[in-house]
Amino acid sequence: MIDPSIETELRAVLEDVPPVNHAFGYGSGVLPQPLRDDEGPSASARDHAATGSVVDFVFAVDDPRAWHRRNMAMNPSHYAPHLRALGGGTVAALADRVGAGVHYNTLIPWTKTIHPSARLAPTTFKYGVVSVNAMCDDLVNWRHMFVAGRMQKPVVALGGAIDPRVTAAQSINARSALAAALLLLPEEFSREDLLGSLCGLSYAGDVRVALGAEDVDKVRRIATGSERGLMEMYRDAVKVVGSDLAGLTMGRGGEVWSRDGSPAARSALFATLPRETLHKTMSARMLVKFEDAGGRSAVESLRECLRGTVRKSSLRQLLAGLLATSPSKSARYAASKLFKSAASRAR
C-alpha cells in the first residue's frame, strides 16, 4: 500500500512524545494525491504530495490527561500559553466537551534528520490526541465520525504503536463504511464511483468545505491516489458485506460493479450500519418499508444523517481548535488551508 521506508520515517516522531497505544499518519503528506487530472498515483505524484507538506498524525492513549501533562513537560512549545497554564486536564476536557474527542497540536516544526534518500521532506507536522476508548467508540458507533472518517481512507499505522482494540474496531468501521457507500450508490456503478463514495462519507457536511477551507477536489484526489490502498483495506469487507449481504458482483474487468437492489439486501446493508446511525434514521426494516410505501427515501435519510453527524463534529472540532490554539497560530493554519483551497479552485 505504501513504501515501507515512509512508515519508518514517520515513526521517528514517536521518539519525541510520551508513549502512545496506537498511532497512524494520514493525509496528503504521506499518501499519494495527484494534483492534476492527468496524474495517477505515480511515484512523482507521491513525491510532490509529500515534499514540503504538513504530516498529520493521530495518537490514541489510555489517559489523555496524564499524557498531556507529561507531554507539556517534554514539549511545552507544542501548546498555546493559556493551555500550558491550565494544564493537561483542561486540554483533555476541552477535546471531549467542546471538540469531537481529539485535541490537535498544529504547525510543529519537523526537526528530525532524515536520510537524503528518504521519501518524505516535511516542514511541519500536527498530531491529534484521543483516548483509545473514544477512538474505538467512534469507529464502532460513528458518534462523531471524526476519527472514523479519517480511518475510512488508507492510513499508515506506525509499527510498535498498534493497539488490538483499535484494530478490531477498525474492522467494524470498514464494514459499516462499505455498507453506507453501497447504499448511497445506484445498483450499477463503476469502481471509481465506489471509491469516491467511500472517501466522501466523512466530507459531506464538513463545515470546512462550506467555509472554503478545503480542496474542492479532495475526495476525487484521495480516491484516485489511494486506489490500491482502498481496494486492499476494504478487501475483507467486500467479502463479508459486499458478496454475502449486497450480492456484489463485478464485470468488464472489474470496472463495472452491481449490487442486489432488493428490499432484503438493502435491509441487510442498513442493519450493518452502526446503531448510532440506525437510531437516527429509524430501523433498517422500517426505513425500507417506509420508502416502499411512498415515504421519504431511505437513502436520503441516511445521507442526511451522515451529513448532520459530520457537520456537527466538524463544527465542534473547529471551535475546540480555536479555543486551544494561540491566535497567531490559528491565523497561520487557517491561511494555509485557505491558500490550499484557493489553489485547488484555480487548477
Secondary structure as UniProt FT lines:
FT   HELIX           4..11
FT   HELIX           12..16
FT   STRAND          22..26
FT   TURN            28..30
FT   TURN            37..38
FT   HELIX           43..50
FT   TURN            51..52
FT   STRAND          54..61
FT   HELIX           64..74
FT   HELIX           76..78
FT   HELIX           81..86
FT   HELIX           88..97
FT   STRAND          103..109
FT   TURN            116..117
FT   STRAND          124..131
FT   HELIX           132..141
FT   HELIX           147..150
FT   TURN            151..152
FT   STRAND          156..157
FT   TURN            159..160
FT   HELIX           164..183
FT   STRAND          188..190
FT   HELIX           191..200
FT   TURN            201..205
FT   HELIX           207..210
FT   TURN            211..212
FT   TURN            216..217
FT   HELIX           218..225
FT   HELIX           227..233
FT   HELIX           235..237
FT   HELIX           238..243
FT   TURN            244..246
FT   STRAND          249..251
FT   TURN            252..255
FT   STRAND          256..258
FT   HELIX           263..272
FT   HELIX           275..280
FT   HELIX           284..292
FT   TURN            293..294
FT   HELIX           298..324
FT   HELIX           327..346
//
